[in-house]
Amino acid sequence: MICFRWLAVVVCSLASTLPAIAGVHYSGEVFAELPSRPSGFLVDHRALRAAGYERPDGLPSPLRDDYLAAAVRLEKHTKTRALSADERADLGAVYIRLGKPDKAVNLLAPAARKFPEHFRIAANLGTAFQLIGDLERASSFLEEAVRLAPAKWKPFEQAHLKLVQLRLKDPRPAKGGPTSVDDLFGVKYIGESGEAEAGKLAAAQSKKLPADAVALIQQLALWLPADARLLWQLGELFNAHADVRSAAACLDGCVTEFALASPALRKRRQLYRSAADELAKKPDHEKHRGTLKVKSARPLVKAFDESLLPAIQNDKPNVLPWPVLSATSVNAKGQPTFAKYLEQLDGKTVTLTGFMQPVKDELAFSAFLLLEYPVGCWFCETPDPTGLISVELKAGITAEFRKGLVKVTGRLVLNRDDPESYLFQLKDARIGEAD
């Protein structure tokens, strides 16, 4: 069983944080030190990507709502006064996060002329031009961002500039998507055999990888969450660190979420997925976690704005977004602090979607865990305690394991005093397919 004492360690690891440092500069975003744990990174990467468009299922998106509220607030100021340079940089970044890079260009281009020495404006404008496909002007403004960047952030700016310059040389994507990753490090992701190998990278290639390669690509992917090629490269880096499970998860996303059809990608995905599945069968999982030394559990630290969540209903199920659960913190004594909104939901009927994780090896069961994201191996990819909820079905009801998202509705119970049990429970629950 996962007790929530362990979460205190995670919270402490997030104590050293930094604002968004390049690519997309918004003062309302705070990131933990990179690299982040792969499973936590993939959750936040997916959330940032989802913030860029309206959810087709109509469910609330707290992160998108935050960006929308920030845009409304800043746009309101423009009716009474001119925005400051920092405010313009923020509004441009928010437009980018909302999937509106054209609006960001229209705002930031004149701002760059008025404030030519403003680092965040230059970096945001370079990213906006990249996203609308104008790589030449993107490169020009990213060169300015490199020039203006504080010394500690220059490597990140330089990596972004190099990415755009590489794509300038080959701007048209191949049929079915890219056929290789961006050559940011001069590395061929192959083993000693000269071909891709699960969990291995040839020694000559490994020597070329900079120590901060994963941190660089994670940050690029957080600025550009809709860029599948960066996710592919991150998977190759995880594989180079002998973490085939995370490598497989990244390449799974490239295929299932981005619909990349490159034969080279799909071949590697099959290789890494097969290796990950084989490792899951072995008893000593601790030896297969990989060599990557992470500095945080998840990259995105900033909590959402609770005032933007829908009003709580007493007479019908309330949709419970996962970020409301993940906002829970636990002190050194193992005592949890829940978001006020979550406290108000305690004892009420809620509904949420997630992935089933059986707790017993049975074909039919009356209790299971619901996860924010699926895991391939429970022992190696144990999710954060705030990323799962214990579900107990109504008396006399059993269920069989289902792949994919499922919708679960039940009475929410918060655990305030038992550190050996789960933080969140759903009682008298029922299952329905996710919309």
N, C-alpha and C positions, 0 to 999 in steps of 0.2 A: 504494500500500500504506500502511496505517496503522501507523506506528511508535509504540512506547510511550514515546518521549521526551516526546511531547506530553502524556502523562498527568501528568507532573510539574507542568505549569502548572495543571492541574485541581486537584491536591492542594494546591498553594499557595493557590488561590482559596478553599479550604475552611478555611484556617487560622483565620479569624475566625468563630467559631461562637457560638451562643446556645442556651439551653435553650428548650423549648417555652414559648411566652410567653402564651398565652391559649386559651380554648375547651376544650382538653384539656391539663391540666398533669400531666405525669409526669416525675419527675426522671431517669428512665432514657432519655428521649428528648433528642437533641441535633439542632438544625437549623442549617443554614448560613444566611447572610444572604440574604434575599430581595430581589428576585425571582431565581428560579433559571431556568436555561435550560429552555425548554419541554419538550424531549425528556426531559431528566433528571427534571423535575418529574413528568411523566406516569408514568414508571416507579415512582417512590416513591409517588405518589398511588394507583396501582393496587395496590401492595404493602400499603399501609395499609388499603385497602378489603378486600383478600383476607384480611387478618389478622382481620377481623371475623366469619369463618365457617369451618367445617371444609371443607377442600378435598374436593370430590366424587371426585377422581381418586386420593385417598389419598397424593399426593406430599407430601414435607415442606414446611413453611412456616416457615423460621427466625424470621421476625418474629413470627408468631403464637406459636410455641413460646417465644420470649422473654417475651411477655406472660403466657402460661400459667404459666411458671416463676415470674415475679414475683408472680402471684396466689397460687400455692401457698405461696411463701415468706412473704408477708405474712399470709395466712390462718393459717399455722402459728403465727405470733406471737400471734394472738388467743386461742389456747388457753392461753397462759401469762401474758399481760399485756395491758393496754390499749394500743392503737396510739396513737402520737403524732399530732398534727394533720397533720404532713407525711406520715406513713405512710398515714393515712386518705385524704388527697388523692391519693396515689399509687395506692392500691388502687382508689379510685373511677375514676381515669383508666384504669387497666388494664381494669376491667370495661367501660368505654365502648369501648376499643379492641377488646375481644373480642366486641363486639356484645351486651353485656348491660347496657343502660342502666337496666333495672329494678333490678338488683342494686346499681348505683351509687347510685340514688336512695335505696334502703333503707339504704345505708351512710352516705351523705353528709348526708342530711336531719338526723339527730340530731347529726352532727358539726358542722353549721352552727350548730345551737343552742348547742353546747358551746364552739365557737370562732367567734364571730360576726365577728371581725375577720381571719379567715384568708382571704387572697386566693384561693389555689388551690382551697380547698374551695368557695368561692362560685362561682368560674368553672366548675369541674367539675360542680357540682350544676346550674347553669344549663344546661349542655350536656346533661346527662342528662335533665332535664325536657323539653328541646326534642326529644330523640330518642324519648321515649315519647309525645310529642304534647301535653304540657301546656305550651302556649306562654305562658300567663299567669304561671305560677310560674317558667318559664324566664326571662321578662323581668324578674321581680322579683329573681332572684338574679344575673342579668347586670348589673342596675343596681348591685348591691352590688359586683360584680367591677370595674366601671368606677370606683366610688368608692375601692376599695382598691388598684387597680392602681398600680404605679410609673409615674411620669410618662412614661417612654419607651414604655411599653406601652399607654397609654390609647387611642391611635388604633385599635389592633387590637381592644381590648375594646369600644370604641364601635361599630366596624363590626359586630361580632357582635351587640351589643344592637340595633342598627338593623335588622339582618337579621330577627331574631325579631319585632320590633315591626311590621315590614312584613308579615310572614306572619300575624301576629295579625289583621290587617285582612281577610285573604283566606286563611283556613286550609285550605279545602277544595280539593284539586287538581282541575284540569279533567280531563275524560275524555281519555285519551291523554297525560296529563302537563301540565306548565305550558305556557302559551302565550306567555310572555315571561320575561325575566330579572328578578331583583329590582331595584327602582329605588334602588339604593344611592348612586348618584352624580348622579341627575337627568339622565342622558344617554340620548338616543335613538341607538341604534347604526345610524345611517343615513348615507348619503353626501349630497352636494350635491343629488342628484336627489330626495331625500325618501324613497328606498328604500334597502335594504341594498345596499352595493357592496363587491366583493371588494378587500381591501387599502386601503380608504379610509374615512375618517370625516369628516363635514362639519366645517368649521372651527369653527362655532358650538358644535358638540357637543364637539369636541376640547378647547376652552377650559375646559369644565366638568370634565374628568377631572383628578383630583388626581394629582400626580406619583407617588404611591405606590399607585395603584389596583391594579396587577398584584400587588404585594407583599401588599396587603390581601386580595385574592381568593384568591391562592395559599395564604395562611395559613388563611383560612376553609375552603378546600377540604381542607387537610391535617388540620384538626380534624374536619371533617365529610366524609370521603372518599366516603360513600355518597349524597351530596347531588348529584344530577344537575344541578340548576339552577345550582349554583355552577360546575360544569364548563362549562356553556353560557356563562355570563357570562365565564369566563376565555377561552373561544374568541373571544367578541366583542372582548375587550380585545386579544388577539393580532392580530386582524384590524385593529383600530384602529391598531396599531403596524406595519401593512403586512406582517404575517407570516401570509399566507393558509395556508401549510402547517400551522402549529401550530393555527390556527383550525379548519381542516378536521379535524385529528386530534382536537381536543376534541369537535367536533360529531359526528364519527364515533363516538366513545365514548358520547356521549349516546344515540345510536340503537342501536348494536350491543351495548353493555354494559348500558345502562340501559333500553333498549327504549322510549324516549320516542317518541310518535307524533304530536306536535304538528305540524300542517302548516307553521306558521311556522318551526319549528326545521328541519324537513326541507328546506324551500325554501332556507334559508340554508346548510344543509349542502351541498346540491347546488351552490349558487353558489360557495362557498369551495373545495369539492373540485375543481370544474371549473377554477377559476383556478389552484389548486395544480398540477394535472396539466399545464396549459399552461405554467406556469413551468418545470416539470421538463424540458420539451423545449428550453428556451433554453440556449445555451452559456455565457453569463455568469451563473452562479448566485450569485456573491458579491454582486451588486447587489440580490438579492431576499431577504436574510436578515431584513429588518425593522428597525425603529428602536429596539426595546427594548434597554436597557442592563442586562444581567444581572449579578448579583453572586456567583453560585455556579453550579456545574455541576449539582448535584443538591441538594435540600433536606435530605434525611435523612442525617445524618452518622454516627450511632452504629452501630457494628458489632454483629453478632449474637453470641450466646453459643455458641462452638464446642462446648461440652460437651453441648449439647442436640441435636447432629446425630447421625444413626444411626451405629452402628459400621461400620467399613469392612470389606467382604468381599473375600476373595481369589478365591473360586470362582464369583462371579456379578457382574453389573453393579451398580455403585453409583450411586444417584440423586444427581446433582450439581445442587444448587440454584444459581440465578444469584447470590444474595447472597454465596456463597462465592467466586465469581470477582471480584465487584465489591469485595470486601474487600482486594484487591491494591493495594499502594501502590508508587510509583516515586519514587526520590530525584532530586535535581538532576542526577546523573550518568547517569540513565536506568537505574539498577539496581533491579529489582523486589523487593519483599518479599511473599511469598505467605503466606496464612493457613496455620497448621500443618496443619489438616485437608486443605487443598488439596495441600500438600507430600506428605502421606501417600497421596494419590490418584495422584500422578505415576507413570505407567507402568501403572496399573491400568485396568480396563475401567469406563467410566462411561456413564451415559445421562442425557440432558437434553432438554427440549423448547424450541423456539424457532422463529424465522422464517427462511426461506431467503433468502439474498442472493447471486445469482450474481456471480462475479468476472470472467467473460468473457461476451461476447454470443454464446452458443451455445445451441442447443435442448437438447442433452444435454451434461452435464459430469460430470467425475469429482472436482471439488473446488468448494467454495463456502464462504460464511461463514454461520454460524448466529448470529442476533441475538436478544437478549433481548426486543426489541420491534421491530415493523416500521417502516420508514422509507419516505417517499414519494419523496424525492429524495436520493440518496446524497451528493451534493456539498454540499447545504444542511443535511442532518440527520445527518451522520456521527455514529454513536454513540461513546460512550466506548470506549477500547480494552478496558476490563474488561467491556463489554457485548456482546462478540462472541467467537466462537471459530472458528478455521480448521478446516475439515473436509476430509479426504481419504478418499474411498471406497476400498473394497477393490479390488485390482488387477483390471482388466477390467470393473468395474462402473461404469455411468453413471446419472445421474438427470436428470429434467426438473424445471423449476421448479414448486413447489406453493405455493399460497396457504394461509394459515392455519397453525396450529401443526403442527409435525412433530416426531416423536421420533427422536433420533439416538443411536446407541450406538457406541462406539469406544474405542481406547486413548488415554488422556490423556497429552500431552507438554507440559511447562512450559518456556517459553523464558526462560532466566536471563541470557543474555549477548549476544543479538543485538538491539540496539535498532531495527533496521530491519525486523524481522519481527513476527509476531503473538505476543502473550503466551501464548495457549493454542492447542493444536492437538489435533485428534482424528485418529488414524491408523487405517487399516483399518476405516473406519466403515461402518455400514449404516443404512438409513433405515426407519422404521416410522411409521405414522400415530400422532399423539398420541391417548391414550385420552380 
